Amino acid sequence: MTDQEPEQKKHVYSVRVYYEDTDMGGVVYHANYLKYIERARSDYVRQLGNDQNAMRDEGIVWVVRRIEADYLATARFEDELTVETRFISRSGVRLMMGQLIKRGETEIFRATVTAVCMNAQGKPVRLPAEIRALL
């Protein structure tokens, strides 16, 4: 997240690094950072009242359209991490979020995620009203 982004309420999600998260070098395997930010996004939209099971039952699911990621430092076994998530922008069908993983005050991973909702036919649909109302 950059200094140019509007100051908005952030969601904070805690993660502990387990042995299974690490690679042969003892650091968090690069793909696991994507898992951490996915969990944080799911937790955030759940807290906002977005029921993803109900959406799926109606034939609509969240899909990540794009991720731009920067790996800034390494995390290791037993580290306690926090994932900060902020809304950046939205259109009728697209939502952009900035996500930052920190160990204490040290930034170790940064991503900009674009998500959309799609129907069972794979076509984009409008974002849920409760999400659109936030921005």
C-alpha positions in Angstrom: 0.0 0.0 0.0 1.3 3.4 -0.9 1.2 6.8 0.7 -1.1 7.9 -2.1 -3.9 5.5 -1.1 -6.8 7.1 0.9 -6.7 6.4 4.6 -9.4 3.9 5.3 -10.2 1.4 8.0 -8.0 -1.6 7.7 -8.7 -5.1 8.6 -6.0 -7.0 10.6 -5.7 -10.8 10.5 -3.1 -12.7 12.5 -1.1 -15.7 11.2 1.4 -17.9 12.8 4.0 -19.6 10.6 4.0 -23.4 11.0 6.7 -25.8 10.0 4.5 -27.0 7.1 4.6 -23.4 5.7 8.4 -23.4 5.2 10.6 -24.6 2.4 14.0 -26.4 2.6 15.7 -23.2 3.5 13.5 -22.7 6.6 11.6 -19.7 5.2 8.0 -19.4 4.3 7.4 -20.9 0.8 6.5 -18.1 -1.6 3.0 -19.4 -2.4 2.0 -19.5 1.2 1.9 -15.7 1.3 -0.9 -15.9 -1.2 -2.7 -18.3 1.2 -2.3 -15.9 4.1 -3.7 -12.9 2.2 -6.6 -15.1 0.9 -7.6 -16.0 4.4 -7.4 -12.4 5.5 -9.6 -11.3 2.6 -12.2 -14.0 3.3 -12.2 -13.0 7.0 -12.7 -9.4 6.0 -15.7 -9.9 3.7 -17.2 -12.3 6.3 -17.0 -9.6 9.0 -18.6 -7.2 6.6 -21.6 -9.5 6.4 -20.9 -11.1 3.0 -22.0 -14.7 3.2 -19.9 -16.5 0.6 -21.8 -19.8 1.1 -25.1 -18.0 0.4 -23.5 -16.4 -2.7 -22.3 -19.7 -4.0 -25.8 -21.2 -3.4 -27.1 -18.3 -5.7 -24.5 -19.2 -8.3 -22.1 -16.3 -7.6 -18.5 -16.7 -6.4 -15.5 -14.4 -5.7 -12.6 -14.8 -8.2 -9.2 -13.3 -8.0 -8.6 -11.6 -11.4 -5.1 -10.2 -10.7 -2.4 -10.1 -8.0 0.6 -7.8 -8.1 3.0 -8.9 -5.3 6.3 -7.8 -3.9 8.3 -10.1 -1.6 10.2 -7.7 0.7 11.7 -9.9 3.4 11.4 -13.5 4.7 9.3 -15.0 7.4 10.4 -18.1 9.3 8.9 -20.9 11.4 7.1 -19.6 14.5 7.0 -16.0 13.3 3.8 -14.2 14.2 2.5 -12.2 11.2 -0.3 -9.8 10.7 -2.0 -9.3 7.4 -3.5 -5.8 6.9 -6.2 -5.4 4.2 -7.6 -2.1 2.9 -10.0 -1.3 0.1 -8.4 0.7 -2.6 -11.2 1.1 -5.1 -14.2 -0.5 -6.7 -16.3 -0.4 -9.8 -19.7 -2.2 -10.3 -17.9 -5.5 -10.9 -14.4 -5.1 -9.6 -12.9 -4.6 -6.2 -9.2 -3.7 -5.6 -7.6 -4.3 -2.2 -4.2 -3.5 -0.8 -2.7 -6.2 1.4 0.4 -6.0 3.6 2.0 -8.8 5.6 4.1 -7.6 8.6 6.3 -9.3 11.2 6.1 -6.7 14.0 6.7 -3.4 12.2 8.7 -5.0 9.4 6.9 -5.2 6.1 7.6 -8.6 4.5 5.1 -8.9 1.7 2.9 -6.4 -0.2 0.1 -7.1 -2.8 -2.6 -5.4 -4.7 -5.4 -7.8 -5.4 -8.2 -7.3 -7.9 -11.3 -9.5 -7.3 -14.5 -9.9 -9.2 -17.7 -11.9 -8.7 -18.7 -14.4 -11.4 -21.8 -16.5 -12.1 -22.0 -20.2 -12.9 -21.4 -19.4 -16.6 -18.1 -17.7 -15.8 -19.5 -14.2 -16.5 -18.7 -11.2 -14.3 -21.7 -10.0 -12.2 -22.2 -6.9 -9.9 -20.5 -6.9 -6.6 -22.7 -7.6 -3.5 -24.5 -4.5 -2.3 -22.9 -4.6 1.1 -19.5 -4.5 -0.5 -20.4 -1.7 -3.0 -21.8 0.3 -0.1 -18.4 0.4 1.6 -16.6 2.7 -0.9 
